[in-house]
Amino acid sequence: MTEPRVLTVRPKPDEYAWTFGGAPPVARVAPGTVLDLTTEDCFAGRVTSERTLVSEVCEFPFLNPQTGPFWIEGAEPGDTVAVHFVSVEPSRDWAASTTVPLFGALTSTHATASLQEPLPERVWIWELDRAARLCRFTARDSELVLDLPMAPMHGTVGVAPANLEVRSALVPDAHGGNLDTPEMRAGVTCYLGVNVEGALLSLGDGHARQGEGETCGVAVECAMHTVVVVELLKGLATPWPRIESDTHLISTGSARPLEDAFRIAQLDLVQWLVRDYGFSAMDAYQYLSQAVESPLANVCDTNYTSVAKVRKEWLPGGRTTYRGLHDRLRGTAASWLA
């Protein structure tokens, strides 16, 4: 078996992208390439202590720096780019989380205005024990110290949007972007529909862990060392970002209001089963209504993101999705990790 090409990218502070679309590619890569990447946290590494406020060290909209974009050779509209996450590992021993005035699910926002005063701006620095795989929470208002399991993930993965659009790296939509789902972790394959020639793939916004919904708007934000394999499926469309794990098929939908994000994800999963698993639309609708899991990804971003997932073991046997690519990429990952 031919060894895959490996491209190592370690961006300098002025080499990150801040949008999906609108940024020139940093490299051209052939399908099958392994990308060995570093990514910065959503604050570009500027929030380093409890005294460092986001409002003082970061300038909106320059948040969520992205590593990339990468021009995928041969990618054209109507194709699908597959991104398999081989490993996702924090590259520092600390991470930052904050509350941001007028941002988050439990406060007034610019879109949901009220007479309520904005919540205070606060920073929590989380200690990361990478050997023990723990994230340590230290309370600001008491002596409480608690550990949570480390669960590294990427908040942002995406390609350039359709229709000549340029989208902020803070926004999730059909192109991917700031989906903020804990499903985007090592061992999964993310499928993204190609909208422009070359696709222009980027990723960033590493989280050492995040609860479903990202309620306060900020996860345990950290810099990452991430390895992915990039592949291309010609002539196979993907309308919304999809994720395949060893155990689940996972659809995403991003919109406001939240029920529209929910509907998009549920419909996309119905259509996925119709395309690849022999269901009619109505049978898939009925079956998934009894089998689906529906965690929230984010309820704080410009668009909310909902997830719909179904266990593979509950689907008809003898069938494959996306030409069996996930299983093949798992083999590539195993060789890399060996």
Secondary structure, 3 states (H helix, E strand, C coil): CCCCCEEEECCCHHHCECEECCCCCCEEECCCCEEEEEECCCCCCCCCCCCCCHHHHCCCCCCCCEEEEEEECCCCCCCEEEEEEEEEEECCCEEEEEEECCECCCCCCCCCCCCCCCCCCEEEEEEEECCCCEEEEECCCCCCEEEEECCCEEEEEECCCCCCCCEECCCEECCEECCCCCCCCCCCEEEEECCCCCCCEEEEEEECCCCCECCCCCCCECCEEEEEEEEEECCCCCCCCEEECCCEEEEEEEECCHHHHHHHHHHHHHHHHHHHHCCCHHHHHHHHHHHCECCEEECCCCCEEEEEEEEHHHCCCCCCCHHHHHHHHHHHHHHHHC
